[in-house]
Amino acid sequence: MIGKEWQFCPLCGSSLIQGSFSRCPSCSFVHWKNPVPGVVLVLWDHERRILLGRRSPGQFLEGRWCLPGGHLEVGEDYRGAATREAYEETGLSIEPSGLLAAYSNRFADGKETLVVEAMVPPGSLPPPRDDLDSLVWGVPNGPLPPLAFEADRDAIHRWAGGLVAAGLSPVFFSTMRSE
């Protein structure tokens, strides 16, 4: 690695093809060049249930459950990342309503996770997508399945306990984007 750019594949040693991400032409390894933060979503319905996803085989902590989410893409704000990740993992089109919490990620030093909430429109449970293989509605004050990330458990309990998310002002964000 030179600076922060990976030059060679850590799996097979081939030279990586550079772009907005680094890709190995030999074994298909991808090194994503994402900014540090990630987002997770407390997606809730009119019954105050939360949407949980099970991590697919081959994913980090496969088989465990988590809140939907992922990394911000280059040039993306956390509201856009929350909207994109909700759609990628669940097929739901959501409008983020608040920033619930920020956590330091214990799995990788220096990585932060922003917890965003959004109410899901009434309807049936969507099919899982992307790196999730199952979706379920969970009762936040009831027993939860084995969670992949302790920060998800804390976010769920904070939300269920009535922690009010900081509202998101569209005027503030449109002003910031124009600068």
KEGU-37843 format. One record per residue (C-alpha): x, y, z; residue number from 0; residue in three letters. Coordinates in nm, 3 decimals. Example, Ala and Ser with C-alpha at 12.3 -4.5 7.8 and 13.67 -1.06 7.14 Angstrom:
BEGIN
<X=1.230	Y=-0.450	Z=0.780	seq=0	type=ala> .
<X=1.367	Y=-0.106	Z=0.714	seq=1	type=ser> .
END
This chain:
BEGIN
<X=0.000	Y=0.000	Z=0.000	seq=0	type=met> .
<X=0.130	Y=0.347	Z=-0.087	seq=1	type=ile> .
<X=-0.025	Y=0.613	Z=0.137	seq=2	type=gly> .
<X=-0.389	Y=0.505	Z=0.156	seq=3	type=lys> .
<X=-0.406	Y=0.351	Z=-0.194	seq=4	type=glu> .
<X=-0.381	Y=-0.025	Z=-0.213	seq=5	type=trp> .
<X=-0.159	Y=-0.131	Z=-0.503	seq=6	type=gln> .
<X=-0.180	Y=-0.510	Z=-0.471	seq=7	type=phe> .
<X=-0.456	Y=-0.753	Z=-0.383	seq=8	type=cys> .
<X=-0.422	Y=-0.878	Z=-0.023	seq=9	type=pro> .
<X=-0.575	Y=-1.213	Z=-0.128	seq=10	type=leu> .
<X=-0.383	Y=-1.312	Z=-0.442	seq=11	type=cys> .
<X=-0.112	Y=-1.045	Z=-0.489	seq=12	type=gly> .
<X=-0.226	Y=-0.924	Z=-0.834	seq=13	type=ser> .
<X=-0.204	Y=-0.554	Z=-0.921	seq=14	type=ser> .
<X=-0.528	Y=-0.373	Z=-0.841	seq=15	type=leu> .
<X=-0.719	Y=-0.167	Z=-1.098	seq=16	type=ile> .
<X=-0.767	Y=0.182	Z=-0.951	seq=17	type=gln> .
<X=-1.082	Y=0.393	Z=-0.970	seq=18	type=gly> .
<X=-1.342	Y=0.508	Z=-0.717	seq=19	type=ser> .
<X=-1.264	Y=0.166	Z=-0.566	seq=20	type=phe> .
<X=-0.972	Y=-0.074	Z=-0.618	seq=21	type=ser> .
<X=-1.059	Y=-0.403	Z=-0.792	seq=22	type=arg> .
<X=-0.856	Y=-0.718	Z=-0.845	seq=23	type=cys> .
<X=-0.892	Y=-0.851	Z=-1.201	seq=24	type=pro> .
<X=-0.777	Y=-1.199	Z=-1.089	seq=25	type=ser> .
<X=-0.993	Y=-1.286	Z=-0.787	seq=26	type=cys> .
<X=-1.256	Y=-1.005	Z=-0.786	seq=27	type=ser> .
<X=-1.150	Y=-0.865	Z=-0.446	seq=28	type=phe> .
<X=-1.275	Y=-0.507	Z=-0.400	seq=29	type=val> .
<X=-1.121	Y=-0.246	Z=-0.171	seq=30	type=his> .
<X=-1.383	Y=0.024	Z=-0.120	seq=31	type=trp> .
<X=-1.247	Y=0.377	Z=-0.077	seq=32	type=lys> .
<X=-1.527	Y=0.492	Z=0.149	seq=33	type=asn> .
<X=-1.507	Y=0.782	Z=0.387	seq=34	type=pro> .
<X=-1.473	Y=0.674	Z=0.747	seq=35	type=val> .
<X=-1.833	Y=0.706	Z=0.878	seq=36	type=pro> .
<X=-2.112	Y=0.460	Z=0.833	seq=37	type=gly> .
<X=-2.486	Y=0.485	Z=0.891	seq=38	type=val> .
<X=-2.733	Y=0.244	Z=1.045	seq=39	type=val> .
<X=-3.108	Y=0.287	Z=1.040	seq=40	type=leu> .
<X=-3.373	Y=0.245	Z=1.304	seq=41	type=val> .
<X=-3.658	Y=0.181	Z=1.061	seq=42	type=leu> .
<X=-3.987	Y=0.160	Z=1.248	seq=43	type=trp> .
<X=-4.349	Y=0.106	Z=1.157	seq=44	type=asp> .
<X=-4.682	Y=0.237	Z=1.288	seq=45	type=his> .
<X=-4.681	Y=-0.040	Z=1.553	seq=46	type=glu> .
<X=-4.339	Y=0.083	Z=1.678	seq=47	type=arg> .
<X=-4.164	Y=-0.234	Z=1.563	seq=48	type=arg> .
<X=-3.813	Y=-0.207	Z=1.420	seq=49	type=ile> .
<X=-3.678	Y=-0.368	Z=1.106	seq=50	type=leu> .
<X=-3.383	Y=-0.607	Z=1.156	seq=51	type=leu> .
<X=-3.181	Y=-0.785	Z=0.889	seq=52	type=gly> .
<X=-2.977	Y=-1.106	Z=0.907	seq=53	type=arg> .
<X=-2.629	Y=-1.082	Z=0.756	seq=54	type=arg> .
<X=-2.585	Y=-1.307	Z=0.452	seq=55	type=ser> .
<X=-2.333	Y=-1.592	Z=0.427	seq=56	type=pro> .
<X=-1.990	Y=-1.455	Z=0.340	seq=57	type=gly> .
<X=-2.055	Y=-1.122	Z=0.514	seq=58	type=gln> .
<X=-1.872	Y=-1.008	Z=0.827	seq=59	type=phe> .
<X=-2.052	Y=-1.171	Z=1.125	seq=60	type=leu> .
<X=-2.276	Y=-1.373	Z=0.891	seq=61	type=glu> .
<X=-2.596	Y=-1.511	Z=1.040	seq=62	type=gly> .
<X=-2.621	Y=-1.242	Z=1.304	seq=63	type=arg> .
<X=-2.887	Y=-0.972	Z=1.300	seq=64	type=trp> .
<X=-2.837	Y=-0.599	Z=1.262	seq=65	type=cys> .
<X=-2.999	Y=-0.271	Z=1.180	seq=66	type=leu> .
<X=-2.978	Y=-0.201	Z=0.804	seq=67	type=pro> .
<X=-2.689	Y=0.027	Z=0.709	seq=68	type=gly> .
<X=-2.349	Y=0.066	Z=0.552	seq=69	type=gly> .
<X=-2.075	Y=0.311	Z=0.461	seq=70	type=his> .
<X=-2.109	Y=0.656	Z=0.315	seq=71	type=leu> .
<X=-1.996	Y=0.675	Z=-0.046	seq=72	type=glu> .
<X=-1.746	Y=0.935	Z=-0.165	seq=73	type=val> .
<X=-1.923	Y=1.274	Z=-0.188	seq=74	type=gly> .
<X=-2.237	Y=1.154	Z=-0.004	seq=75	type=glu> .
<X=-2.386	Y=1.302	Z=0.315	seq=76	type=asp> .
<X=-2.531	Y=1.080	Z=0.587	seq=77	type=tyr> .
<X=-2.893	Y=1.154	Z=0.490	seq=78	type=arg> .
<X=-2.822	Y=1.038	Z=0.135	seq=79	type=gly> .
<X=-2.636	Y=0.732	Z=0.265	seq=80	type=ala> .
<X=-2.928	Y=0.642	Z=0.494	seq=81	type=ala> .
<X=-3.177	Y=0.671	Z=0.208	seq=82	type=thr> .
<X=-2.954	Y=0.470	Z=-0.029	seq=83	type=arg> .
<X=-2.871	Y=0.197	Z=0.224	seq=84	type=glu> .
<X=-3.239	Y=0.155	Z=0.320	seq=85	type=ala> .
<X=-3.324	Y=0.104	Z=-0.047	seq=86	type=tyr> .
<X=-3.024	Y=-0.122	Z=-0.120	seq=87	type=glu> .
<X=-3.088	Y=-0.353	Z=0.176	seq=88	type=glu> .
<X=-3.469	Y=-0.349	Z=0.197	seq=89	type=thr> .
<X=-3.610	Y=-0.192	Z=-0.121	seq=90	type=gly> .
<X=-3.783	Y=0.070	Z=0.095	seq=91	type=leu> .
<X=-3.787	Y=0.436	Z=-0.001	seq=92	type=ser> .
<X=-3.755	Y=0.631	Z=0.323	seq=93	type=ile> .
<X=-3.712	Y=0.989	Z=0.434	seq=94	type=glu> .
<X=-3.470	Y=1.013	Z=0.729	seq=95	type=pro> .
<X=-3.641	Y=1.199	Z=1.014	seq=96	type=ser> .
<X=-3.369	Y=1.234	Z=1.274	seq=97	type=gly> .
<X=-3.017	Y=1.163	Z=1.392	seq=98	type=leu> .
<X=-3.049	Y=0.936	Z=1.694	seq=99	type=leu> .
<X=-2.687	Y=0.876	Z=1.801	seq=100	type=ala> .
<X=-2.322	Y=0.858	Z=1.699	seq=101	type=ala> .
<X=-2.097	Y=0.570	Z=1.803	seq=102	type=tyr> .
<X=-1.730	Y=0.488	Z=1.777	seq=103	type=ser> .
<X=-1.701	Y=0.154	Z=1.600	seq=104	type=asn> .
<X=-1.518	Y=-0.102	Z=1.814	seq=105	type=arg> .
<X=-1.429	Y=-0.319	Z=1.514	seq=106	type=phe> .
<X=-1.205	Y=-0.061	Z=1.345	seq=107	type=ala> .
<X=-1.037	Y=0.227	Z=1.525	seq=108	type=asp> .
<X=-1.138	Y=0.572	Z=1.409	seq=109	type=gly> .
<X=-1.461	Y=0.465	Z=1.237	seq=110	type=lys> .
<X=-1.782	Y=0.632	Z=1.341	seq=111	type=glu> .
<X=-2.139	Y=0.513	Z=1.297	seq=112	type=thr> .
<X=-2.430	Y=0.756	Z=1.274	seq=113	type=leu> .
<X=-2.771	Y=0.619	Z=1.374	seq=114	type=val> .
<X=-3.057	Y=0.763	Z=1.169	seq=115	type=val> .
<X=-3.425	Y=0.697	Z=1.223	seq=116	type=glu> .
<X=-3.711	Y=0.686	Z=0.977	seq=117	type=ala> .
<X=-4.070	Y=0.567	Z=0.985	seq=118	type=met> .
<X=-4.155	Y=0.307	Z=0.722	seq=119	type=val> .
<X=-4.481	Y=0.348	Z=0.531	seq=120	type=pro> .
<X=-4.745	Y=0.083	Z=0.614	seq=121	type=pro> .
<X=-4.725	Y=-0.230	Z=0.405	seq=122	type=gly> .
<X=-4.587	Y=-0.579	Z=0.394	seq=123	type=ser> .
<X=-4.240	Y=-0.679	Z=0.501	seq=124	type=leu> .
<X=-4.006	Y=-0.619	Z=0.207	seq=125	type=pro> .
<X=-3.777	Y=-0.893	Z=0.075	seq=126	type=pro> .
<X=-3.412	Y=-0.872	Z=0.187	seq=127	type=pro> .
<X=-3.152	Y=-0.740	Z=-0.055	seq=128	type=arg> .
<X=-2.779	Y=-0.670	Z=-0.084	seq=129	type=asp> .
<X=-2.587	Y=-0.821	Z=0.210	seq=130	type=asp> .
<X=-2.894	Y=-0.929	Z=0.410	seq=131	type=leu> .
<X=-3.069	Y=-1.263	Z=0.360	seq=132	type=asp> .
<X=-3.370	Y=-1.215	Z=0.588	seq=133	type=ser> .
<X=-3.574	Y=-0.928	Z=0.734	seq=134	type=leu> .
<X=-3.798	Y=-0.938	Z=1.042	seq=135	type=val> .
<X=-3.996	Y=-0.689	Z=1.246	seq=136	type=trp> .
<X=-3.860	Y=-0.686	Z=1.600	seq=137	type=gly> .
<X=-4.018	Y=-0.561	Z=1.921	seq=138	type=val> .
<X=-3.757	Y=-0.324	Z=2.065	seq=139	type=pro> .
<X=-3.850	Y=-0.390	Z=2.430	seq=140	type=asn> .
<X=-3.877	Y=-0.764	Z=2.376	seq=141	type=gly> .
<X=-3.611	Y=-1.029	Z=2.321	seq=142	type=pro> .
<X=-3.387	Y=-0.956	Z=2.024	seq=143	type=leu> .
<X=-3.214	Y=-1.215	Z=1.805	seq=144	type=pro> .
<X=-2.832	Y=-1.242	Z=1.832	seq=145	type=pro> .
<X=-2.707	Y=-0.902	Z=1.713	seq=146	type=leu> .
<X=-2.386	Y=-0.851	Z=1.516	seq=147	type=ala> .
<X=-2.309	Y=-0.512	Z=1.667	seq=148	type=phe> .
<X=-2.343	Y=-0.402	Z=2.028	seq=149	type=glu> .
<X=-2.402	Y=-0.043	Z=1.911	seq=150	type=ala> .
<X=-2.720	Y=-0.165	Z=1.735	seq=151	type=asp> .
<X=-2.852	Y=-0.303	Z=2.066	seq=152	type=arg> .
<X=-2.779	Y=0.027	Z=2.238	seq=153	type=asp> .
<X=-2.943	Y=0.228	Z=1.956	seq=154	type=ala> .
<X=-3.254	Y=0.006	Z=1.971	seq=155	type=ile> .
<X=-3.282	Y=0.044	Z=2.348	seq=156	type=his> .
<X=-3.229	Y=0.421	Z=2.333	seq=157	type=arg> .
<X=-3.496	Y=0.455	Z=2.063	seq=158	type=trp> .
<X=-3.738	Y=0.227	Z=2.252	seq=159	type=ala> .
<X=-3.674	Y=0.424	Z=2.571	seq=160	type=gly> .
<X=-3.798	Y=0.740	Z=2.407	seq=161	type=gly> .
<X=-3.470	Y=0.909	Z=2.319	seq=162	type=leu> .
<X=-3.569	Y=1.188	Z=2.085	seq=163	type=val> .
<X=-3.365	Y=1.212	Z=1.768	seq=164	type=ala> .
<X=-3.227	Y=1.546	Z=1.663	seq=165	type=ala> .
<X=-3.449	Y=1.669	Z=1.383	seq=166	type=gly> .
<X=-3.309	Y=1.725	Z=1.037	seq=167	type=leu> .
<X=-3.370	Y=2.064	Z=0.884	seq=168	type=ser> .
<X=-3.396	Y=2.053	Z=0.502	seq=169	type=pro> .
<X=-3.320	Y=2.427	Z=0.492	seq=170	type=val> .
<X=-2.996	Y=2.375	Z=0.683	seq=171	type=phe> .
<X=-2.887	Y=2.095	Z=0.452	seq=172	type=phe> .
<X=-2.975	Y=2.280	Z=0.132	seq=173	type=ser> .
<X=-2.780	Y=2.582	Z=0.261	seq=174	type=thr> .
<X=-2.479	Y=2.364	Z=0.339	seq=175	type=met> .
<X=-2.481	Y=2.206	Z=-0.008	seq=176	type=arg> .
<X=-2.479	Y=2.542	Z=-0.183	seq=177	type=ser> .
<X=-2.164	Y=2.663	Z=-0.008	seq=178	type=glu> .
END
